[in-house]
Amino acid sequence: MKNNKIWLFALLILAWACSGEKNTETQVAEVVVKPYPAFNADSAYAFVQKQVDFGPRVPGTPGHAATKAWIISQMESYGMSVQTQDFQVKTYDGLNWDLSNIIASYNPQATKRILLAAHWDTRRIADKDTERMNEPIDGANDGASGVGVLLEIARTISSQGLKPEVGVDFIFFDGEDDGEPEMSSGRNNSQIWWCHGSQYWSKNKHIPNYSAYYGILVDLVGAKNARFYREGYSRQFAGGIVSKVWGHASQLGHSGFFIQKDAPEIVDDHYFVNAQAGIPMIDIIEFSPDFGFGHYHHTHQDNMELIDSRTLKAVGETVLFTVYQE
């Protein structure tokens, strides 16, 4: 009887072990990675350089006008349906600015849509610098890097035989970077002077009742040794998307860029898309919970010497992979 109990116990252990192995195999089999194309970081880098070559993209300047025409031309050349959303705003110092959001759509008939966004304007002052503070910055990272990543994703989708199963909308927001100077003493707390484009679009969508499954904003995504933390509003409004994207980054080998650590809330374009448009959107942005923005932020150090194709690849490949897994 004792031996039978021993054998029975042994059989139960074996059955449990086999069951555990079977469950493990089943779980692994359920993790299916859909095919996705490669992200060309050198091409994204060239797109960043092209924008910087236009000069600062401050509204009302030749650089701004040239960049607008170029982005539209690029997206149209990729077979996207492109429209602009023109509007006027008053700046923190009383100027009237003509701004334009640029919206391009891939597979506009698809009901399930992913929204990808960046801002394409640059700051007209270098208020965190110690010299030439009243001159506009190049905005290689703050503006051009996000646009470069989105243009390369759009080019990849259009040039590959492999297509995502969802519709993708690209929005290039204007007027994001014209808030009050860093040391301004005349702040009007009842008015947010940043993110004009996303504030306008969130209340005046390019298509009535437009919605998306979720959105990803890319901002400050090209600097050397950048680290991307889980930003506060992203976690508040779209925590599941944060987990998904950071998980994809780790799966692709980019965990050195996408850090599993929380950062504070930042008022960026995604805030208004979440709070006013009702679309869950996360922000991939270089903002450290310990140090805040990088040393280059709103200074003349935000130039092409700062940009690293490895950072562009980490962000671009992660976002592209995420779109193709839907």
Beta strands, then each sheet from edge to edge (+ up, - down):
strand 1: 81-90
strand 2: 96-106
strand 3: 113-119
strand 4: 167-173
strand 5: 214-219
strand 6: 228-230
strand 7: 258-262
strand 8: 281-285
sheet 1: 1+ 2- 4+ 3+ 5+ 8+
sheet 2: 6+ 7+
end
